[in-house]
Amino acid sequence: GLALGTDGAAHEGALAGGAGSTIAVVGTGLDRVYPKTHHDLAHRIAQEGLLISEFTLGTPPLPANFPKRNRIVAGLTRGTLVVEAAVQSGSLITARLAMDMGREVLAIPGSIHSPQAKGCHALIKQGAKLVETAQDVLEEMRWPSTAAPSSQAGQPDDPDHEGHEDPVLGAMGYDPVGQEALSARTGLGPADLGARLLELEMAGQVARLPGALFQRVGLG
């Protein structure tokens, strides 16, 4: 689809550099973009990939349309990777449809305290492939790896942090945490802590979550 978050990031990544392609199966008519903030992204997908809809032109984003179109999403793919999913979510509908169709199902685990990870954990218990890295996906799908692993992948470009754990990452642990709690744990002021969190986020080691929370996502 074109949802904010994982959907949008996946499309952007696939189109990055102009060498890739992507497919978006939408729950509206093709003349409607939902959410509207992804109007430019939808236009790029139409030019460089493919937009698909089973709904007639003018169809608005009705809630019932999105789980209905998930069977098309599952049917188009060789495998479905669930990044985040609550116990009741459209992502789980897609994953179960994929299982019924004999497709591969993969899931990324998360914190045991996160409601958005419980659906992924349920899938893993049911036999979905546990995914920690892109290499896990390539191996499960039997696709060749085109990039050699790098020992520096995901590490901030900062010599002061080589050879030992970053103090902010160490204080963060692996559960979602607010900036105020991190400030108390590290002794850093709001400005310094905010700057370091931004560096770690850009390096792919920290994710910014709803509710002004942060979570460590790499092994850092």
C-alpha positions as a LaTeX table, in Angstrom:
\begin{tabular}{lrrr}
\hline
Residue & $x$ (\AA) & $y$ (\AA) & $z$ (\AA) \\
\hline
Gly1 & 0.00 & 0.00 & 0.00 \\
Leu2 & 0.95 & 3.62 & 0.49 \\
Ala3 & 0.67 & 3.80 & 4.27 \\
Leu4 & 2.96 & 6.03 & 6.30 \\
Gly5 & 5.87 & 4.27 & 7.96 \\
Thr6 & 7.07 & 0.89 & 6.70 \\
Asp7 & 5.11 & 0.95 & 3.42 \\
Gly8 & 6.46 & 4.34 & 2.41 \\
Ala9 & 10.00 & 3.50 & 3.52 \\
Ala10 & 9.96 & 0.24 & 1.53 \\
His11 & 8.86 & 2.02 & $-1.64$ \\
Glu12 & 11.43 & 4.78 & $-1.17$ \\
Gly13 & 14.16 & 2.21 & $-0.66$ \\
Ala14 & 13.14 & 0.24 & $-3.73$ \\
Leu15 & 13.16 & 3.36 & $-5.89$ \\
Ala16 & 16.38 & 4.81 & $-4.46$ \\
Gly17 & 18.99 & 5.57 & $-7.08$ \\
Gly18 & 16.58 & 4.98 & $-9.94$ \\
Ala19 & 17.69 & 1.36 & $-10.32$ \\
Gly20 & 14.80 & $-0.38$ & $-8.57$ \\
Ser21 & 11.08 & $-0.89$ & $-8.97$ \\
Thr22 & 8.14 & $-1.41$ & $-6.65$ \\
Ile23 & 4.43 & $-2.25$ & $-6.66$ \\
Ala24 & 1.77 & $-0.58$ & $-4.51$ \\
Val25 & $-1.64$ & $-2.23$ & $-4.14$ \\
Val26 & $-3.99$ & 0.50 & $-2.97$ \\
Gly27 & $-7.37$ & 0.43 & $-1.27$ \\
Thr28 & $-8.82$ & 3.31 & $-3.29$ \\
Gly29 & $-9.49$ & 4.10 & $-6.92$ \\
Leu30 & $-6.34$ & 4.84 & $-8.88$ \\
Asp31 & $-7.36$ & 8.49 & $-9.13$ \\
Arg32 & $-7.26$ & 8.84 & $-5.33$ \\
Val33 & $-4.10$ & 8.90 & $-3.20$ \\
Tyr34 & $-4.32$ & 7.92 & 0.45 \\
Pro35 & $-2.72$ & 9.25 & 2.52 \\
Lys36 & $-2.48$ & 12.53 & 0.59 \\
Thr37 & 1.03 & 13.16 & 1.91 \\
His38 & 2.20 & 10.33 & $-0.37$ \\
His39 & 0.95 & 12.00 & $-3.54$ \\
Asp40 & 4.49 & 12.51 & $-4.89$ \\
Leu41 & 5.50 & 8.97 & $-3.93$ \\
Ala42 & 2.44 & 7.53 & $-5.70$ \\
His43 & 3.36 & 9.51 & $-8.82$ \\
Arg44 & 6.92 & 8.11 & $-8.75$ \\
Ile45 & 5.63 & 4.56 & $-8.31$ \\
Ala46 & 3.28 & 5.03 & $-11.28$ \\
Gln47 & 6.24 & 6.16 & $-13.40$ \\
Glu48 & 8.92 & 3.73 & $-12.21$ \\
Gly49 & 6.89 & 0.81 & $-10.85$ \\
Leu50 & 3.24 & $-0.15$ & $-10.73$ \\
Leu51 & 0.08 & 1.01 & $-8.95$ \\
Ile52 & $-2.67$ & $-1.63$ & $-8.70$ \\
Ser53 & $-6.27$ & $-1.32$ & $-7.56$ \\
Glu54 & $-9.31$ & $-3.56$ & $-7.90$ \\
Phe55 & $-11.58$ & $-0.60$ & $-7.07$ \\
Thr56 & $-13.25$ & 1.69 & $-9.58$ \\
Leu57 & $-12.10$ & 5.26 & $-10.14$ \\
Gly58 & $-13.34$ & 7.61 & $-7.46$ \\
Thr59 & $-13.47$ & 4.95 & $-4.72$ \\
Pro60 & $-12.59$ & 6.66 & $-1.40$ \\
Pro61 & $-10.33$ & 5.10 & 1.29 \\
Leu62 & $-13.03$ & 3.03 & 3.00 \\
Pro63 & $-11.73$ & 0.98 & 5.96 \\
Ala64 & $-13.12$ & $-2.29$ & 4.57 \\
Asn65 & $-11.15$ & $-1.90$ & 1.33 \\
Phe66 & $-7.71$ & $-2.30$ & 2.88 \\
Pro67 & $-7.99$ & $-5.80$ & 4.37 \\
Lys68 & $-9.86$ & $-6.84$ & 1.21 \\
Arg69 & $-6.98$ & $-5.85$ & $-1.08$ \\
Asn70 & $-4.44$ & $-7.69$ & 1.12 \\
Arg71 & $-5.11$ & $-10.95$ & $-0.74$ \\
Ile72 & $-3.66$ & $-9.28$ & $-3.87$ \\
Val73 & $-0.59$ & $-8.17$ & $-1.92$ \\
Ala74 & $-0.03$ & $-11.72$ & $-0.67$ \\
Gly75 & $-0.64$ & $-13.24$ & $-4.10$ \\
Leu76 & 1.84 & $-11.00$ & $-5.90$ \\
Thr77 & 4.76 & $-11.86$ & $-3.66$ \\
Arg78 & 7.06 & $-14.84$ & $-3.22$ \\
Gly79 & 7.35 & $-13.93$ & 0.45 \\
Thr80 & 5.80 & $-11.58$ & 2.99 \\
Leu81 & 8.02 & $-9.84$ & 5.56 \\
Val82 & 6.16 & $-8.43$ & 8.57 \\
Val83 & 8.16 & $-5.64$ & 10.19 \\
Glu84 & 5.66 & $-4.61$ & 12.88 \\
Ala85 & 2.20 & $-5.91$ & 13.69 \\
Ala86 & $-0.20$ & $-5.69$ & 16.59 \\
Val87 & $-2.28$ & $-8.76$ & 17.40 \\
Gln88 & $-5.16$ & $-7.31$ & 15.38 \\
Ser89 & $-3.63$ & $-5.74$ & 12.28 \\
Gly90 & $-3.84$ & $-5.76$ & 8.52 \\
Ser91 & $-0.28$ & $-7.06$ & 8.32 \\
Leu92 & $-1.33$ & $-10.29$ & 10.04 \\
Ile93 & $-4.20$ & $-10.67$ & 7.58 \\
Thr94 & $-1.71$ & $-10.45$ & 4.73 \\
Ala95 & 0.66 & $-12.91$ & 6.42 \\
Arg96 & $-2.10$ & $-15.48$ & 6.98 \\
Leu97 & $-3.27$ & $-15.13$ & 3.40 \\
Ala98 & 0.32 & $-15.66$ & 2.26 \\
Met99 & 0.55 & $-18.82$ & 4.37 \\
Asp100 & $-2.69$ & $-20.11$ & 2.85 \\
Met101 & $-1.24$ & $-19.49$ & $-0.62$ \\
Gly102 & 1.94 & $-21.39$ & 0.19 \\
Arg103 & 4.13 & $-18.28$ & 0.19 \\
Glu104 & 7.06 & $-17.70$ & 2.53 \\
Val105 & 6.30 & $-15.65$ & 5.65 \\
Leu106 & 9.03 & $-13.83$ & 7.57 \\
Ala107 & 8.85 & $-11.62$ & 10.66 \\
Ile108 & 11.12 & $-9.27$ & 12.57 \\
Pro109 & 10.92 & $-9.70$ & 16.36 \\
Gly110 & 10.76 & $-6.75$ & 18.72 \\
Ser111 & 10.57 & $-5.90$ & 22.39 \\
Ile112 & 8.32 & $-8.15$ & 24.47 \\
His113 & 6.85 & $-4.93$ & 25.89 \\
Ser114 & 5.83 & $-3.48$ & 22.52 \\
Pro115 & 2.24 & $-4.07$ & 21.33 \\
Gln116 & 3.52 & $-3.59$ & 17.77 \\
Ala117 & 5.77 & $-6.65$ & 18.14 \\
Lys118 & 3.21 & $-9.12$ & 19.47 \\
Gly119 & 1.86 & $-9.98$ & 16.02 \\
Cys120 & 5.38 & $-10.73$ & 14.74 \\
His121 & 6.07 & $-12.93$ & 17.75 \\
Ala122 & 2.84 & $-14.85$ & 17.11 \\
Leu123 & 3.86 & $-15.46$ & 13.49 \\
Ile124 & 7.30 & $-16.69$ & 14.54 \\
Lys125 & 5.67 & $-19.12$ & 16.98 \\
Gln126 & 3.58 & $-20.39$ & 14.06 \\
Gly127 & 6.68 & $-21.06$ & 11.97 \\
Ala128 & 7.48 & $-17.76$ & 10.25 \\
Lys129 & 11.17 & $-17.17$ & 9.57 \\
Leu130 & 12.76 & $-14.96$ & 12.23 \\
Val131 & 14.57 & $-12.11$ & 10.48 \\
Glu132 & 17.36 & $-10.04$ & 12.01 \\
Thr133 & 19.24 & $-8.92$ & 8.89 \\
Ala134 & 18.71 & $-8.50$ & 5.16 \\
Gln135 & 20.90 & $-11.58$ & 4.70 \\
Asp136 & 18.26 & $-13.66$ & 6.51 \\
Val137 & 15.72 & $-12.66$ & 3.85 \\
Leu138 & 18.11 & $-13.46$ & 0.99 \\
Glu139 & 18.88 & $-16.89$ & 2.44 \\
Glu140 & 15.24 & $-17.78$ & 3.09 \\
Met141 & 14.20 & $-16.71$ & $-0.42$ \\
Arg142 & 17.30 & $-18.35$ & $-1.93$ \\
Trp143 & 18.35 & $-15.11$ & $-3.57$ \\
Pro144 & 22.05 & $-14.37$ & $-4.16$ \\
Ser145 & 23.67 & $-11.76$ & $-1.97$ \\
Thr146 & 25.02 & $-8.85$ & $-4.00$ \\
Ala147 & 26.80 & $-6.97$ & $-1.21$ \\
Ala148 & 29.64 & $-8.15$ & 0.98 \\
Pro149 & 28.95 & $-7.76$ & 4.71 \\
Ser150 & 30.76 & $-4.89$ & 6.36 \\
Ser151 & 31.95 & $-4.90$ & 9.95 \\
Gln152 & 31.25 & $-1.17$ & 10.04 \\
Ala153 & 27.65 & $-1.39$ & 8.81 \\
Gly154 & 25.27 & 0.62 & 10.95 \\
Gln155 & 28.07 & 2.19 & 13.01 \\
Pro156 & 28.23 & 5.96 & 13.47 \\
Asp157 & 31.15 & 7.62 & 11.69 \\
Asp158 & 32.71 & 8.82 & 14.91 \\
Pro159 & 36.19 & 7.72 & 16.06 \\
Asp160 & 35.33 & 8.58 & 19.66 \\
His161 & 32.91 & 5.63 & 19.69 \\
Glu162 & 35.15 & 2.98 & 18.11 \\
Gly163 & 36.08 & $-0.03$ & 20.20 \\
His164 & 33.47 & 0.40 & 22.93 \\
Glu165 & 29.73 & 0.77 & 23.31 \\
Asp166 & 28.20 & 4.18 & 22.86 \\
Pro167 & 27.05 & 5.44 & 26.29 \\
Val168 & 23.64 & 6.45 & 24.97 \\
Leu169 & 23.08 & 3.02 & 23.44 \\
Gly170 & 24.25 & 1.38 & 26.64 \\
Ala171 & 21.82 & 3.42 & 28.70 \\
Met172 & 18.99 & 2.79 & 26.25 \\
Gly173 & 18.93 & $-1.01$ & 26.35 \\
Tyr174 & 16.51 & $-2.56$ & 23.85 \\
Asp175 & 13.15 & $-1.37$ & 25.15 \\
Pro176 & 11.46 & 1.90 & 24.12 \\
Val177 & 12.55 & 4.80 & 26.31 \\
Gly178 & 11.83 & 8.52 & 26.51 \\
Gln179 & 14.41 & 11.29 & 26.21 \\
Glu180 & 13.87 & 12.44 & 29.80 \\
Ala181 & 14.69 & 8.97 & 31.15 \\
Leu182 & 17.74 & 8.75 & 28.90 \\
Ser183 & 18.94 & 12.12 & 30.11 \\
Ala184 & 18.72 & 10.91 & 33.71 \\
Arg185 & 20.63 & 7.71 & 32.87 \\
Thr186 & 23.41 & 9.37 & 30.87 \\
Gly187 & 23.72 & 12.75 & 32.57 \\
Leu188 & 23.51 & 14.47 & 29.17 \\
Gly189 & 21.53 & 17.67 & 28.76 \\
Pro190 & 18.59 & 17.86 & 26.34 \\
Ala191 & 20.61 & 19.53 & 23.56 \\
Asp192 & 23.57 & 17.12 & 23.68 \\
Leu193 & 21.34 & 14.08 & 24.05 \\
Gly194 & 19.07 & 15.19 & 21.21 \\
Ala195 & 22.06 & 15.66 & 18.92 \\
Arg196 & 23.46 & 12.23 & 19.77 \\
Leu197 & 20.09 & 10.54 & 19.27 \\
Leu198 & 19.83 & 12.14 & 15.85 \\
Glu199 & 23.30 & 10.82 & 14.92 \\
Leu200 & 22.36 & 7.32 & 16.06 \\
Glu201 & 19.04 & 7.50 & 14.23 \\
Met202 & 20.77 & 8.52 & 11.00 \\
Ala203 & 23.26 & 5.67 & 11.49 \\
Gly204 & 20.40 & 3.18 & 11.70 \\
Gln205 & 21.05 & 2.22 & 15.31 \\
Val206 & 18.08 & 3.98 & 16.91 \\
Ala207 & 14.46 & 4.26 & 15.78 \\
Arg208 & 12.14 & 7.12 & 16.70 \\
Leu209 & 8.78 & 5.75 & 17.88 \\
Pro210 & 5.36 & 7.33 & 18.45 \\
Gly211 & 4.95 & 9.01 & 21.82 \\
Ala212 & 8.41 & 10.66 & 21.75 \\
Leu213 & 10.10 & 7.33 & 22.46 \\
Phe214 & 13.33 & 5.89 & 21.09 \\
Gln215 & 14.41 & 2.28 & 20.67 \\
Arg216 & 17.72 & 0.64 & 19.90 \\
Val217 & 17.48 & $-1.37$ & 16.68 \\
Gly218 & 21.06 & $-2.51$ & 16.03 \\
Leu219 & 23.66 & $-4.49$ & 17.90 \\
Gly220 & 25.86 & $-1.34$ & 18.01 \\
\hline
\end{tabular}
